[in-house]
Amino acid sequence: MENEKLEQNKQEEPMSLLTMSLITGFVGGVLWSFIGLIAYIFHFTEIKPNVILEPWALGVWKHKWIGTVISIGFIGLFGMIGALMYYALLRRFKSIWVGIGFGIALFAIVFFIFNPLFPSLKNVFELKRDTIITTICLYILFGVFVGYSISFEANEQKVREDKREKNENSASS
């Protein structure tokens, strides 16, 4: 009985699924935009992460290294929005294909709907094939990263709740 009261024996409450989703979205956005920067450096894509600053920022700084760092941070914030969309609509699905479809859908939204916001971003049909393939792959990887992480944690949370409920029911009997 005394053992249960010790702080070292208490189990930490896991963070909420929503908080975990936001963190996953930010990390996914930063990670995959950094990989996109590497792809740009090695000429796999014509699109640099800095393209996100074009509609909002003035000056030459946005094309320098500080602009790249700030762009990657902004993409992390937009990754949080993507994670919230996945959390709200698709968290109950456990298939990797849902994450792949989510990544493709995000690609379509950005390149077909939001394309006019970015003046230097060519139309999808004007981009080189390498750029299209690399960019679709990055969006798919983001979708799988975010989707699988959120779905896995949602399933784990459900298992913990079921286990806790089962323990409470057996304890009251």
C-alpha positions as CSV (number, residue, x, y, z in Angstrom):
1,M,0.0,0.0,0.0
2,E,2.8,2.4,0.9
3,N,4.6,1.4,-2.3
4,E,1.7,2.8,-4.4
5,K,2.0,6.2,-2.9
6,L,5.6,6.8,-3.8
7,E,6.1,9.2,-6.6
8,Q,8.6,7.0,-8.3
9,N,6.1,4.3,-8.6
10,K,3.4,6.5,-10.2
11,Q,3.0,6.2,-14.0
12,E,3.0,9.4,-16.0
13,E,-0.1,10.3,-17.8
14,P,0.4,10.1,-21.6
15,M,0.0,13.3,-23.5
16,S,-3.3,13.8,-25.3
17,L,-3.7,12.5,-28.8
18,L,-4.3,16.1,-30.1
19,T,-1.1,17.3,-28.5
20,M,0.8,14.4,-29.9
21,S,-0.7,15.0,-33.3
22,L,0.4,18.6,-33.3
23,I,3.9,17.7,-32.4
24,T,4.0,15.0,-35.0
25,G,2.7,17.4,-37.7
26,F,5.4,20.0,-36.7
27,V,8.2,17.4,-36.7
28,G,7.0,15.9,-40.0
29,G,6.8,19.3,-41.7
30,V,10.3,20.2,-40.5
31,L,11.8,16.8,-41.3
32,W,10.3,16.5,-44.8
33,S,11.0,20.1,-45.8
34,F,14.6,19.6,-44.7
35,I,14.7,16.5,-46.9
36,G,13.1,18.6,-49.7
37,L,16.0,21.2,-49.2
38,I,18.5,18.4,-49.6
39,A,16.6,17.2,-52.8
40,Y,16.8,20.8,-54.1
41,I,20.6,21.0,-53.4
42,F,21.1,17.8,-55.3
43,H,18.9,19.0,-58.2
44,F,16.1,16.4,-57.7
45,T,13.6,19.2,-57.5
46,E,13.4,22.8,-58.7
47,I,11.3,23.8,-55.6
48,K,13.2,25.2,-52.6
49,P,11.4,25.4,-49.2
50,N,11.7,29.2,-49.5
51,V,8.8,29.3,-51.9
52,I,6.5,29.5,-48.9
53,L,7.7,33.0,-48.0
54,E,7.1,34.6,-51.3
55,P,3.5,35.8,-50.8
56,W,4.2,37.3,-47.4
57,A,7.9,38.4,-47.1
58,L,9.6,41.3,-48.9
59,G,13.4,41.5,-49.4
60,V,16.3,39.5,-50.6
61,W,16.8,37.8,-47.1
62,K,14.1,35.3,-47.9
63,H,16.4,33.7,-50.5
64,K,19.3,33.5,-48.1
65,W,20.0,30.9,-45.4
66,I,17.9,32.7,-42.8
67,G,15.0,32.6,-45.2
68,T,15.5,28.8,-45.6
69,V,15.5,28.3,-41.9
70,I,12.4,30.4,-41.4
71,S,10.7,28.6,-44.3
72,I,11.4,25.2,-42.8
73,G,9.8,26.5,-39.5
74,F,6.7,27.8,-41.4
75,I,6.4,24.4,-43.2
76,G,6.5,22.8,-39.7
77,L,3.5,25.0,-38.7
78,F,1.6,24.1,-41.9
79,G,2.5,20.5,-41.1
80,M,0.6,21.0,-37.8
81,I,-2.5,22.1,-39.8
82,G,-2.1,18.9,-42.0
83,A,-1.9,16.8,-38.8
84,L,-5.0,18.4,-37.4
85,M,-6.8,17.6,-40.7
86,Y,-5.7,13.9,-40.4
87,Y,-6.6,13.9,-36.7
88,A,-10.1,15.2,-37.4
89,L,-10.9,13.1,-40.5
90,L,-8.8,9.9,-40.7
91,R,-7.3,8.9,-37.3
92,R,-9.4,5.8,-36.9
93,F,-8.0,4.2,-40.1
94,K,-5.1,1.9,-39.5
95,S,-3.9,1.4,-43.1
96,I,-0.7,2.8,-44.5
97,W,-2.7,3.5,-47.7
98,V,-4.7,6.1,-46.0
99,G,-1.5,8.0,-45.2
100,I,-0.4,7.7,-48.8
101,G,-3.7,9.0,-50.1
102,F,-3.6,11.8,-47.6
103,G,-0.1,12.8,-48.8
104,I,-1.3,12.7,-52.4
105,A,-4.4,14.8,-51.5
106,L,-2.1,17.4,-49.8
107,F,0.0,17.5,-52.9
108,A,-3.1,18.1,-55.0
109,I,-4.3,20.9,-52.7
110,V,-1.0,22.7,-52.6
111,F,-0.1,22.4,-56.3
112,F,-3.6,22.8,-57.9
113,I,-5.5,25.0,-55.5
114,F,-2.9,27.1,-53.7
115,N,-0.5,27.3,-56.7
116,P,-1.6,30.9,-57.6
117,L,-0.4,32.1,-54.1
118,F,3.2,31.3,-55.0
119,P,4.4,33.5,-58.0
120,S,7.7,31.6,-58.7
121,L,6.0,28.2,-58.5
122,K,5.3,26.9,-62.0
123,N,2.1,25.1,-62.9
124,V,2.4,21.3,-62.2
125,F,2.3,20.7,-66.0
126,E,5.3,23.0,-66.5
127,L,7.5,21.4,-63.9
128,K,10.2,18.8,-64.8
129,R,9.3,15.2,-64.2
130,D,12.0,14.8,-61.6
131,T,10.5,17.7,-59.6
132,I,7.0,16.3,-59.8
133,I,8.1,12.8,-58.7
134,T,10.3,14.0,-55.9
135,T,7.7,16.4,-54.6
136,I,4.9,13.8,-54.7
137,C,7.2,11.4,-52.8
138,L,7.9,14.0,-50.1
139,Y,4.2,14.6,-49.7
140,I,3.5,10.9,-49.5
141,L,6.2,10.4,-46.9
142,F,4.8,13.3,-44.9
143,G,1.3,11.7,-45.2
144,V,2.5,8.3,-44.1
145,F,4.6,9.7,-41.2
146,V,1.8,11.8,-39.8
147,G,-1.0,9.3,-40.6
148,Y,0.7,6.2,-39.3
149,S,1.9,8.0,-36.1
150,I,-1.6,9.5,-35.3
151,S,-3.4,6.3,-36.2
152,F,-1.0,4.2,-34.2
153,E,-1.3,6.4,-31.1
154,A,-5.1,6.6,-31.4
155,N,-5.2,2.8,-31.5
156,E,-2.8,2.6,-28.5
157,Q,-5.0,5.1,-26.6
158,K,-8.1,3.0,-27.3
159,V,-6.3,-0.2,-26.0
160,R,-5.2,1.6,-22.8
161,E,-8.8,2.9,-22.2
162,D,-10.2,-0.6,-22.8
163,K,-7.6,-2.1,-20.4
164,R,-8.3,0.5,-17.8
165,E,-12.1,0.0,-18.1
166,K,-11.6,-3.8,-17.8
167,N,-9.5,-3.3,-14.7
168,E,-12.1,-1.0,-13.1
169,N,-14.9,-3.5,-13.9
170,S,-12.9,-6.4,-12.4
171,A,-11.9,-4.4,-9.3
172,S,-15.5,-3.4,-8.6
173,S,-16.7,-7.0,-8.8
